Amino acid sequence: MIIKDIIIKNFRSYYGENKFTFSDGLTLIIGDNGDGKTTFFEALQWLFETMVERNTIDNASEMRKSKLEIGESDEVYVAMTFDHDGEKSIEKYYTFERTSEKAYSTSKVTFRGYENTNAGRELVDGKVLMNRCFDAFIRRFSMFKGESTLNVFQDKTALKQLVDKFSDVKKFDDLVNLSAIFEEKSNSAYLKECRSDKKISNAAKALESQLQRIATDIFNKKKEIKEKQDSISLYSTKLDELAQNQETTEKYNEVSERIKTLKENATKIRATLSSVDKNTALLDKQWILCAFPSILAEFKKKSQLFSKEKRLQDKEFLEQQAKEKGKLEAFNEVRGLLADGVPELPWYLPNEETMQEMINDHVCKVCGSPAPVGSPAYNFMVNKLNEYKKHVDEKLKIEAAKASIEQKQLFSSNNVEEIHNLSIRLGGSTEAEVVQIATDIDNRLFLESRCQDDLKVLMNKIQDAEDDKARLLIQAGNVSEELLQKDFMDIKGMFEQKGRAEQRLVVLQKELEDLKKEETELRKNFDELNPQNSLVKVYRDVHRVFEEVAKAFKNAKKENLRRFLAALEECANGYLVKLSAQDFHGEIRLCQTIEDSTEIKLFSSNGTEIKNPSGSQETVMYMSVLFAISDFTDQKRDENYPLIFDAATSSFGDSKEEGFYNVIDKLNKQCIIVTKDFITKGQLRLSEVEQLTCGVYRIKKAESFDSKNMATIRTLVEKVK
C-alpha cells in the first residue's frame, strides 16, 4: 500500500481544502508547536477509524463555522488516494449546519471507497475497503503518535499477534492441542486395559496412583515456580529502575527531607504568630491599658489633692460648728443671770406641777404666804409657770438647733475616700503590671516582625527546594514520584526479598527436576510391565507413539518461535546499522520474558546491557524494530504499508536530523513523518532542508490571528520541495 495523496477539508484548523501529495519514500511535514502537526495525524486516525463515526461538531473548522450564516452548511472531509493492487481511494465526511447564532447540527458520517476494476471505477463500502487494505492490526504497527508509542511490545499481546500473523507458529497450536488430546486419550485407554489384565493389574494400579500424585505435584511445583519467577521479574524491574536513578533518588530524598524540615519550622513560626490574637488580647491581656500609666499617675495626683482639700474643708467646718454651739451655750448662761450677775434659780424650779398646784391652792408653798387671785404673789406664780413653759419650748428649740448643727455635714458621701482607696489599689504591683503592658506589646510586635521575616525566608527556601524537586522529577523522566520516595532501607529489603525468591526458585527447580526424574522412572516401570493380554501391548505402543508426537509438536512450536524472533532481531539490527549511520548504536535483542511476551533491549557487543540509552538511541532502536516488522509484513503477506510518525524524533539534535532523514529516504519504505525539526524561532532552516533528498511540506498558522479567538486560526499548507 502506497499513499498517493491526502485531502483534508475543514477538519479543525485545516480551513478549506488542503492537499498533501506523497512520494514512495520519505515525506516530511514540518511545523512548529500549534501549527497543526497533531491535527494532521488525528485527521488520518479519524479517516482510518471504522468502528466509531465521531461526527462531533468539535472536529469542524472554527473559522468555517464562524463564516456560516444561519441555515448554511459545509462539510468536514478527509480523503486518501492510494495504490493497493491498483489505485483506490476512500473518503469520509459529514456535513455541519448552522441552526442558530451559537448552535450547529451535524449529519451522519458517510464513508465511501472507490476502486478501479475491469468495469471501471466502482463505488464500494469505505469501511470494508479500509479493513481489507489497511486493517487495524496493520495500523497498530504503522501509526505512532509521539516517541512513547514506539515500543510496540509494551502491550503483552503484541508478540502473539505478530507471531500469529507472520510466522508458522500458529499452525502448531492446533497440532499441539490435537496431539495432546490424542496422547491423553491413548494413555487413558492404555491404563484402562492394564487394569483389566490380571497379570499386571495390581502393579498398574499402584503405578497409576503414583503417576497421578506426581503429576499433581509437578503441576503445583510449576505454578509455584511461575509465581517466584514473576516475583523475581518484578523485583528486578523495580531494582533496575532504582539503580538507574540511584543518584536522583538520593537527591530526591535529601530534598524531600529538607522540605519536610523547612515546613516543620514554618509551622512552628505560624503557631507562634497565631498564639496571640491581638484583637482579643486588648481585653484578655488588658493591652487596652497600654496608655494607662500616665493616666494613673495623674489620677493618683488628683486623688491626693482631693483628699488633702477634703481634710482642710472638714477642719474648717468642724471649727465653724464648734463656734455655733459655743454661742448657744453662752447665750443661755448670760440669760440666766440676775442683776449684778447673780444667777437666778433655774427656770425648772419649782417644776411645772408644783407651780400649777400652788396657783390652784392660792398659796406659795415655798414661803407659805397666801396668794389670792390678782395678788402680786399670785401673778408671780402665774408668770413663773408661763416662763417655765417658755423655757421648755426654748430648750426644745435650742436642743433641736444643737442637734441640727451636730448633724450637719460638709460631705454627704465617701467619694473622695473611695477615689483615694482606688488610687492605693491601682498602685504597687498592679501599677507595675500596667506599666509592663506597653513593654509586653512592644516585645510581641518585635517578635512577630522577626517571625514574619523568618517565615518569608523559610517560604523562599521551601520554594527553592520545591523547584529542585520538580527539576529532579523532570530529569527522572518516567520514574514516578512514589518510586523516588522509597528510601534505601526499602531497596535493601527488596534486594533481600529478591535474594530469598531466587534461592527458593533454585530449590523449587531442583524439586521439579527430581519430580520429573521420578515421573520418568515410574513411566519406565509402567512401560516395562509385561501384560498377558496382547491387546494391552497394542494400546501401550499406540500411547508411546502419540506421546512422542506431542513432544515433537511442542518442541517444533518453541523452535519456530525462536526462529521468528531471531529473524526479526536480525532484520531490526540491519535497520539499526543503517539508521545510526556512523553513530554508536549497539545491538538489538528481543528477550522473551514469559510466554507470548518479549522486551526490546539494547546491548553492547561485549554482552553488557545498555540500560540507559539516550533518547535518540532509544528512538532509533524502536524504529528499527518497526521497520523490521514492516519488512515481515511485506515478506509474509506480500503487502507493504506506510509508516506514519507524529513527533517521533523530538529527542534528536540538529546535527543528526539531516543524515537520519536522508537514510530513511533511501530505504525501500514509504514513511510520513510529522516533525518540528529544521525550525528555529519559527523560521524554516531552508539551507538544511535543501540538503534533504525527500519531499517536504511546511505547515504553519496564518498570520494576523487573534491569540484568544480560535476562529482566527488556520493552518496553511506549503510544498517546499
Secondary structure, DSSP 8 states (H G I E B T S, - for coil): -EEEEEEEEEETTEEEEEEEE--SSEEEEE--TTSSHHHHHHHHHHHH--S-----GGGB-HHHHHH--TT-EEEEEEEEEEESSSEEEEEEEEEEEE-SSS-EEE---EEEEEEEETTEEEEEEHHHHHHHHS-HHHHHTTEEESGGG--GGGSTTHHHHHHHHHSSHHHHHHHHHHHHHHHHHHHHHHHHHHHH-TTTHHHHHHHHHHHHHHHHHHHHHHHHHHHHHHHHHHHHHHHHHHHHTHHHHHHHHHHHHHHHHHHHHHHHHHHHHHT--HHHHHHHT-GGGTTHHHHHHHHHHHHHHHHHHHHHHHHHHHHHHHHHHHHHHHHHHHHTB-GGG-B---TTSS-HHHHHHHHHHTB-TTT--B--TTSHHHHHHHHHHHHHHHHHHHHHHHHHHHHHHHH--S-SS-HHHHHHHHHHHTSHHHHHHHHHHHHHHHHHHHHHHHHHHHHHHHHHHHHHHHHHHHHHHHHHTT--HHHHT--HHHHHHHHHHHHHHHHHHHHHHHHHHHHHHHHHHHHHHHHT---SSHHHHHHHHHHHHHHHHHHHHHHHHHHHHHHHHHHHHHHHHHHHHHHHTTS---EEEEEE-STT-EEEEEE-TTS-B-SS--HHHHHHHHHHHHHHHHHHHHHHHS----EEEESTTTT--HHHHHHHHHHHHHSSS-EEEEE-TTEETTEE-HHHHTT--SEEEEEEE-SS--TT-GGG--EEEEE--
